[in-house]
Amino acid sequence: MKKINSLVYILIFLSLTLAACHTQQLTTTEATATKSEKTPKATITTPPAENSSKEADERGFIVKIGDVVPDFAMTLTDGTTTSLKELQAQHKVIMLQFTASWCGVCRKEMPHIESEVWQPYKDKGLMVVGVDRDEPLEKVLKFKEQTKVTYPLALDPNADIFARFANKNQGVTRNIIIDQAGNIAFLTRLFKRDEFDEMKEVIKQLLES
């Protein structure tokens, strides 16, 4: 009988101990949950990327007539490194002709630039630079030989120079006329005879002013 009573006491003691432990665990869990609710969670925010791209017009240009062109460097096919600022110091008018060997319209326009723009005005204060879009030197040299142009061509890896004037997703065959003050005086897109002639007249007037 005494053994039974002792066993009962032991069972009761164990039950009370387990209950107390369970209660303590619940209390700790509730306290932790309450603390978690009261403590604000750290929020990781990513700053919005700076939108450096400009909205392009219907022809893909992100510049317009009258805009000032910031200085930039370029490397010519002969290895010479120059900049827009250096060219402006030596010439009255700068013409940037964006081109590429795969561009059929460019191949059609370039002989006209050579004969109607470069040859008549190269000794009168005009500098023409053909900026070849993202092609290796060997291909650009072959392209120059095929088109028979004598004005210098510059390399444009990743179309970084092109992107200063037009949306990178847009096509080449663009001319940028820059006056002595560094302002854009005229823009052309594709090869249209009337627009090309108008560009020639702008160049003439700038050189004579």
C-alpha positions as CSV (number, residue, x, y, z in Angstrom):
1,M,0.0,0.0,0.0
2,K,2.8,2.3,0.9
3,K,4.5,1.5,-2.4
4,I,1.3,2.5,-4.3
5,N,1.0,5.8,-2.4
6,S,4.6,6.5,-3.1
7,L,4.1,5.8,-6.8
8,V,1.0,8.1,-6.9
9,Y,3.0,10.9,-5.2
10,I,5.8,10.5,-7.8
11,L,3.3,10.7,-10.7
12,I,1.6,13.8,-9.3
13,F,5.0,15.4,-8.8
14,L,6.0,14.7,-12.3
15,S,2.7,16.0,-13.7
16,L,3.1,19.2,-11.8
17,T,6.7,19.7,-13.0
18,L,5.8,19.1,-16.6
19,A,2.9,21.5,-16.4
20,A,5.1,24.2,-14.8
21,C,7.7,23.8,-17.6
22,H,5.1,24.0,-20.3
23,T,3.6,27.2,-18.8
24,Q,7.1,28.7,-18.6
25,Q,7.7,27.8,-22.2
26,L,4.5,29.4,-23.3
27,T,5.2,32.5,-21.4
28,T,8.7,32.8,-22.9
29,T,7.3,32.3,-26.4
30,E,4.6,34.9,-25.9
31,A,7.1,37.3,-24.6
32,T,9.3,36.8,-27.6
33,A,6.4,37.2,-30.0
34,T,5.3,40.3,-28.3
35,K,8.8,41.8,-28.4
36,S,9.0,40.9,-32.1
37,E,5.8,42.6,-32.8
38,K,6.9,45.8,-31.0
39,T,10.4,45.9,-32.6
40,P,10.1,47.2,-36.1
41,K,11.7,44.9,-38.7
42,A,14.7,46.3,-40.6
43,T,13.8,47.1,-44.2
44,I,16.3,46.8,-47.0
45,T,15.6,49.3,-49.7
46,T,17.3,49.6,-53.1
47,P,17.6,53.2,-54.2
48,P,16.0,53.7,-57.6
49,A,18.5,53.6,-60.5
50,E,19.3,57.0,-61.8
51,N,17.6,57.5,-65.2
52,S,20.4,58.9,-67.3
53,S,18.7,58.2,-70.6
54,K,16.7,60.9,-72.3
55,E,13.5,60.5,-74.2
56,A,14.2,60.2,-77.9
57,D,12.3,62.1,-80.6
58,E,10.6,60.4,-83.6
59,R,13.9,60.1,-85.4
60,G,15.7,58.5,-82.4
61,F,17.7,61.6,-81.4
62,I,18.0,62.5,-77.7
63,V,19.5,65.9,-78.7
64,K,18.2,68.9,-80.6
65,I,19.4,71.9,-82.5
66,G,20.8,74.4,-80.1
67,D,22.1,71.9,-77.6
68,V,25.6,72.3,-76.3
69,V,27.7,69.2,-77.0
70,P,29.9,68.2,-74.0
71,D,33.5,67.2,-74.8
72,F,34.4,63.6,-75.4
73,A,37.4,61.6,-76.6
74,M,37.7,59.4,-79.7
75,T,40.3,57.2,-81.3
76,L,40.8,57.4,-85.1
77,T,41.7,54.4,-87.2
78,D,45.3,55.6,-87.5
79,G,45.6,55.3,-83.7
80,T,45.4,59.0,-83.1
81,T,43.4,60.0,-80.0
82,T,41.6,63.3,-80.1
83,S,38.6,65.0,-78.6
84,L,35.8,67.3,-79.7
85,K,37.4,70.2,-77.8
86,E,40.7,69.7,-79.7
87,L,38.9,69.5,-83.0
88,Q,37.0,72.7,-82.3
89,A,40.2,74.5,-81.5
90,Q,41.5,73.7,-85.0
91,H,38.3,73.9,-87.1
92,K,35.3,76.2,-87.4
93,V,32.7,73.5,-88.0
94,I,32.6,69.8,-86.9
95,M,30.6,67.2,-88.7
96,L,30.1,63.8,-87.0
97,Q,28.9,61.2,-89.4
98,F,27.6,58.1,-87.7
99,T,28.0,55.0,-89.8
100,A,28.7,51.3,-89.9
101,S,29.9,48.8,-92.6
102,W,26.6,46.9,-92.5
103,C,24.6,50.0,-93.2
104,G,23.5,50.2,-96.8
105,V,22.2,53.8,-96.5
106,C,25.6,54.8,-95.0
107,R,27.4,53.3,-98.0
108,K,25.2,55.3,-100.3
109,E,25.6,58.6,-98.4
110,M,29.3,58.5,-97.8
111,P,30.5,59.2,-101.4
112,H,28.3,62.3,-101.4
113,I,29.8,63.4,-98.1
114,E,33.2,62.9,-99.6
115,S,32.6,64.8,-102.9
116,E,30.0,67.4,-101.8
117,V,31.1,68.2,-98.2
118,W,34.6,67.1,-97.3
119,Q,36.4,68.0,-100.5
120,P,34.9,71.5,-101.0
121,Y,35.3,72.5,-97.4
122,K,38.1,70.6,-95.8
123,D,40.5,73.5,-96.3
124,K,38.0,76.1,-95.3
125,G,37.5,75.2,-91.6
126,L,35.4,72.0,-91.7
127,M,36.4,68.7,-90.1
128,V,34.4,65.6,-90.9
129,V,34.7,62.5,-88.7
130,G,32.9,59.3,-89.6
131,V,32.1,57.5,-86.3
132,D,31.8,53.8,-86.9
133,R,29.4,52.1,-84.6
134,D,30.9,49.3,-82.5
135,E,33.1,47.5,-85.1
136,P,36.7,46.3,-84.8
137,L,39.5,48.2,-86.4
138,E,40.2,45.7,-89.2
139,K,36.6,45.9,-90.4
140,V,36.5,49.7,-90.2
141,L,39.7,50.0,-92.2
142,K,38.3,47.7,-94.9
143,F,35.0,49.7,-94.9
144,K,36.9,52.9,-95.4
145,E,38.8,51.4,-98.3
146,Q,35.6,50.1,-99.9
147,T,33.8,53.5,-99.7
148,K,36.9,55.3,-100.8
149,V,36.4,58.2,-98.4
150,T,39.4,60.2,-97.3
151,Y,38.0,61.9,-94.2
152,P,39.0,60.3,-90.9
153,L,37.0,57.5,-89.3
154,A,36.8,57.0,-85.5
155,L,36.0,53.8,-83.6
156,D,33.0,53.8,-81.3
157,P,33.2,50.6,-79.1
158,N,29.8,49.8,-77.5
159,A,28.3,52.8,-79.4
160,D,29.2,55.1,-76.5
161,I,29.6,58.2,-78.7
162,F,26.5,57.3,-80.6
163,A,24.6,57.2,-77.3
164,R,25.4,60.8,-76.6
165,F,23.2,61.8,-79.5
166,A,20.7,59.1,-80.1
167,N,19.0,56.1,-78.5
168,K,21.2,53.1,-78.8
169,N,18.3,51.0,-80.1
170,Q,18.0,53.3,-83.1
171,G,19.9,53.1,-86.4
172,V,22.9,54.9,-87.7
173,T,23.1,57.1,-90.8
174,R,23.0,60.4,-88.8
175,N,25.0,63.6,-89.2
176,I,25.6,66.1,-86.4
177,I,26.8,69.5,-87.4
178,I,28.5,71.4,-84.5
179,D,29.3,75.1,-84.7
180,Q,32.4,76.8,-83.3
181,A,30.6,77.5,-80.0
182,G,30.0,73.8,-79.5
183,N,26.3,74.0,-80.3
184,I,24.4,71.6,-82.5
185,A,23.5,73.5,-85.7
186,F,21.9,70.7,-87.7
187,L,20.8,67.1,-87.6
188,T,20.1,64.6,-90.4
189,R,18.7,61.1,-90.4
190,L,19.0,58.7,-93.3
191,F,20.0,60.0,-96.7
192,K,17.4,62.4,-98.1
193,R,18.5,64.7,-100.9
194,D,16.6,67.7,-99.7
195,E,17.8,67.4,-96.1
196,F,21.3,66.7,-97.3
197,D,21.3,69.8,-99.4
198,E,20.0,71.8,-96.5
199,M,22.8,70.5,-94.3
200,K,25.3,71.6,-96.9
201,E,23.9,75.1,-96.9
202,V,24.1,75.3,-93.1
203,I,27.7,74.2,-93.2
204,K,28.5,76.8,-95.9
205,Q,26.8,79.6,-93.9
206,L,28.7,78.6,-90.7
207,L,32.0,78.6,-92.4
208,E,31.3,82.0,-94.0
209,S,30.1,83.6,-90.8
